[in-house]
Structures are given as C-alpha cells and as structure tokens.
Amino acid sequence: MPLKPGEEEYAIYCRSDYGPIFGRGHDLVIVNEPNSNDCWTSLNNSYQCPFGQTCTTFLTGNEHFTVSEMEVYVIQI
C-alpha cells in the first residue's frame, strides 16, 4: 500500500502503550494485546486507500479486528 508523499517518516513507529502503529493518523494500529479486538484500521491518513474502497474496512473487513497471527521482520543495514 503506497504512502502519501511526505509521509515516509510516519510509515511505522511504536509506543510503549501500543504495538506497531502504521501512519501518522493511525492508519493501522496493533495493540499490545492483539487478540482483544482492540486493533483498528482507518486508512487514508498516511497510507493511500485504493480508489473506490472503504478506508476503515479495506484491510480487515471491519474497522476493529483481532490479530490471529503476526510475523515481524527487521531489516538491518
């Protein structure tokens, strides 16, 4: 999913009270307890929602969702 121009520094960041957050406007948020249905998505802040799609349901089918499986990758330079 493409980032909007100028939003590169907000691609992903973490806070101590959440898991990873994607996008400045919290386009995709995975909370510390991902199986709690408290994760959410609302694209079109930093990440461009595809034309004609609903920004809150495009990725998961619902605005709030539960993570059943997650993989984390690190790129080391």
C-alpha positions in Angstrom: 0.0 0.0 0.0 1.6 3.3 -1.0 2.4 6.1 1.4 1.3 9.5 0.5 4.1 11.9 -0.4 5.9 13.4 2.6 4.6 10.7 5.0 7.7 8.4 4.9 8.8 9.2 8.4 5.4 8.0 9.7 5.5 4.7 7.9 5.8 2.8 11.2 6.5 3.7 14.8 5.9 2.2 18.2 4.7 3.5 21.5 5.1 1.8 24.9 1.3 1.6 25.4 0.7 0.1 21.9 2.3 -2.3 19.5 3.3 -1.1 16.0 1.4 1.9 14.5 1.4 2.5 10.8 0.8 6.0 9.6 0.7 9.4 11.3 -3.1 9.3 11.5 -3.0 5.7 13.0 -3.9 4.1 9.7 -3.3 0.7 11.1 -2.8 0.0 14.9 -1.8 -3.3 16.5 -2.3 -3.0 20.3 -0.2 -4.8 23.0 -2.9 -7.4 23.3 -3.7 -8.1 19.6 -6.3 -10.9 20.3 -8.5 -8.4 22.2 -10.4 -6.9 19.2 -8.9 -3.5 20.1 -6.8 -3.3 16.9 -8.1 -0.9 14.3 -7.6 0.4 10.8 -8.5 3.7 9.2 -6.5 4.3 6.0 -6.0 7.5 4.0 -4.1 9.5 6.6 -0.5 8.4 5.6 -1.3 5.3 3.6 -3.3 5.8 0.4 -6.6 3.8 0.4 -7.3 2.3 -3.0 -9.8 4.3 -5.1 -13.4 3.1 -4.6 -12.6 1.2 -1.3 -13.8 1.9 2.2 -10.8 3.1 4.2 -12.0 1.5 7.5 -12.8 -1.9 6.1 -10.4 -2.4 3.2 -7.6 -4.3 5.0 -9.6 -6.5 7.5 -13.3 -6.3 6.7 -14.0 -4.3 9.8 -12.6 -1.2 11.5 -11.8 -3.1 14.7 -10.2 -6.5 14.4 -8.4 -9.3 16.2 -4.9 -10.4 15.1 -4.8 -14.2 14.9 -1.2 -14.4 13.6 1.6 -11.9 13.2 5.1 -12.0 11.8 7.7 -9.4 12.5 10.7 -8.7 10.3 13.7 -6.5 10.9 15.9 -5.0 8.1 19.4 -4.5 9.3 21.7 -2.3 7.3 
